[in-house]
Amino acid sequence: MHDNDLSAIVEADRAHVWHHMFQHQLLDSRDPRIIVEGKGMSVWDQNGREFLDAVSGGVWTVNVGYGRERIANAVRDQLIKMNYFAGSAGSVPGAKFAEILTAKTPGLSRMYYCNSGSEANEKAFKMVRQISAQRYGGKKSKILYRDRDYHGTTVATLSACGQQQRATHYGPFVPDFVEVPHCLEYRKQWDVENYGERAAEAIEEVILREGPDTVGALCLEPVTAGGGVIVPPQGYWEKVQEICTKYDILLHIDEVVCGMGRTGEWFGYQNYGIKPDFVTTAKGVASGYAAIAVMLTTDEVFGMFKDNADDPLNYFRDISTFGGCTGGPAAAIENVAIIEEEGLLDNTKVMGQRMMDGLDALMDKHALIGNTRGLGLFCGAELVADRETKEPLNEKLVQAVVAECDKQGVIIGATNRSVPGFNNTLCFSPALISKADDIDRILDAVDNGLTTVAAAMQDTRAIG
């Protein structure tokens, strides 16, 4: 690392930058963190401290790691040649990447470019509403979403937010979004043998309550992310597919987090053999080297927007300004090539299993871990104050574990301002390039962090 004086940068940040998901009062007593450089799995701050990044840029994004010159060069070359034209026209990298990605999603052959996961989800919501208006006389306008799932930060996507704290203060919301129960068996809502199937049947119960002729789509994450890293139980997805087919409901899979290899397949839904009507993805599409998001859909859905040229309102009358940027698809082409050439899907499965095995071993050692879960390099450990009662560990203590890992030079995550009383899951999403030593270092940091926090809890009880 260079030793340039970055004090002016720190002060400019403190004075002018509004950080995301951050209580700025904290900066009254300490400096903001400025991430200056990244290489591979590591990042460096303004003080020259190196950190192992176990959260891929903080929000599941930098899938192929930092410092990829071939991606940066591809973006530079493309921007010099042709940087932008509105999405009403095509571009060379846009056409190429669409062909590349749809080849990896059999049945999904059309791709709509935009610039964020929130926007991609909102495009799908708008399409469902337009289909409702044009085909069903305004019926089948309702969109179901799942408790604990998250689909974006706009008012419309917050209308489909299963994380109550994310949506607090931002209503009133868009009507005709209806919640269905979560599928976290650890926090079970029914005492049954086949929990996955029962959790899916709960969706059907909501459909029947609302009226099947009013429900147009069901929007779900393949693995719930910020709501606690929830992998649906066996039997869940098969039943969900059956229900959607039975009631002619479009299935929208939100792959903003799980897409582009995070679970060991190109997309999370591909672990379950289901056939969605919409797939939205963003974060890992270009690993953060350029802003890009896409919404994929079927020829059948696409055909509903081109079957009557005499109707001036028949097509999808929508635009995404920065969906016309060429840097995103140029970066995405190289991103996919790196994943393929370096065998990162297979690596994700192997390293993901190592991570889960390590978390299970830590659960045997630490009573604070109540449950571990994950798929690929997308893992979580739910922390509890009492294993028998499953009482969630106090949020401040969960954050203390995160802070202890940070002191050891490892950045991990935790559910944050999501579900009241249940912001107690440690989150891990290291880059797909992770090696055994990286996974072991993450696990060692968590081990030490849990030991430190548990000892502090004991001391507090002793004093009390």
Residue, then its C-alpha position, 0 to 999 in steps of 0.5 A: m500500500h502507498d502511504n499518501d496522506l488521505s486525511a483530506i479525503v477522510e474529511a471530505d467524506r465526513a463532511h459530504v458523503w451520506h453513507h448507506m445503512f449507517q448511523h452517522q452519529l458514529l462519525d462524531s467520535r471516529d473517522p469514516r472508513i475509506i476503502v482505498e484498494g482491493k486485490g483478490m480477496s483483500v481490501w485496504d483502508q485509508n490507514g493501510r489496514e488489510f482486511l479479508d473481505a468475507v462479504s464480497g463488497g459488503v453486499w454479495t457483489v464482487n463475485v470474482g474478486y478485486g483487481r481484475e484488469r481484464i474486466a477494467n480494460a474491456v470496460r475502458d475499450q468499450l467506453i471509448k468506442m461507444n459508451y451509451f445510447a438509450g435502450s430503444a436501440g441495441s449495442v454490441p456488448g448488449a447483444k453479446f451478453a444477452e446471448i451468453l446469459t440466456a444460453k445459461t437459462p433454458g426457457l428464459s430467452r428475453m433480457y431487459y437491461c436496467n441498472s439495479g436489482s430494485e429496478a429489475n424487480e420493479k420492471a417485472f412488477k410493472m409487466v405483471r400489472q400490464i398483463s393484468a390490465q390488458r389480459y384480465g381486465g384489471k384482475k390478477s394484479k396482486i403480487l405475492y411476496r414472502d416474509r423475510d424476503y427483500h426485493g429492493t429499496t424503491v417504494a414499489t419494491l418495499s411494498a413487497c418487503g418481508q423485512q419490516q424494519r426496511a420498510t418502516h417509515y416509508g409508506p404508504f405503499v403500493p396496493d395489491f402486494v400480499e405477504v405469504p409466510h416464510c419457510l425457515e424451519y428453525r423458526k417453524q410455524w407448523d409442527v409437521e414432518n414435511y415442513g417444506e411442503r407445508a410451507a409451500e401449502a401456506i402460499e396456496e392458502v393465501i392464494l385461496r383467501e385472496g382469490p386465485d383470479t386476483v393473483g398475478a405473480l409470486c415473487l421469491e428469493p431462491v435463498t432468502a438473503g438479508g432476512g437470515v440466509i434461509v435455504p428452503p426445506q426439501g419439497y418446498w420448490e416442487k410444491v411452489q411450482e405446482i401451485c403456480t401452474k395450478y392457478d396460472i400465477l407467474l413465478h418471479i425468482d429474485e436472483v439479485v443476490c443468488g445469481m451469477g454463481r453464488t450458490g454453485e449454479w449460475f442461478g439459485y433456482q437451478n438447484y431446484g429444477i423449477k421453471p420461472d417466468f421472470v428472473t431478476t439479477a444484478k449484484g454479481v452480474a459484473s462483480g461491481y466493475a460496472a453498474i448493470a442489472v437484468m430481468l430475464t423472461t420467457d418468449e411467452v411473456f414477451g409475446m404478450f407485449k408485441d401481439n397487437a401493433d394496432d394498440p399504441l399501449n400494447y408494448f412495454r412502455d418503460i425505459s431505464t436510462f442507464g440500461g443503455c450504458t455499454g460498460g455493464p454488459a462489456a464487464a459482464i461478458e468478461n465476468v462470465a468468462i472468468i467464472e467459466e475459465e477458472g471453474l468458479l462454480d465448482n470451486t463455490k460448491v467445494m469451498g461452500q461445503r468447507m464453510m458449512d462444515g466449519l460452521d457446523a464444527l463451530m456450532d459444536k464448540h459454541a453454544l451461541i450458535g443455534n443453527t447453521r444454513g447455506l448453499g454454495l458460498f452463501c452461508g449463515a449462522e443464527l446466534v441465540a442466547d439459549r439453544e433450548t428456547k431459541e431466544p435470539l442473541n441480542e443485536k448488540l452482541v451479534q454486532a460485537v462478534v462482527a466487530e471482533c472479526d473486524k479487529q482480526g482483519v476479517i469483514i463479515g456481515a450480519t442481518n441488519r435492520s431487517v426483522p424486529g427481534f431477529n437481526n441475529t444471523l451472521c452472514f458470509s458471502p466470500a468471493l467465488i475465488s475463495k481458497a481453503d486458507d481464506i475459508d479457514r481464516i474466516l472461520d478462525a476469526v468467527d471462532n475467536g469472536l464468539t469466544t470473546v463475546a461469550a467470555a464478556m457475557q459470562d463476566t457481565r453475569a458474574i458481576g450481576 
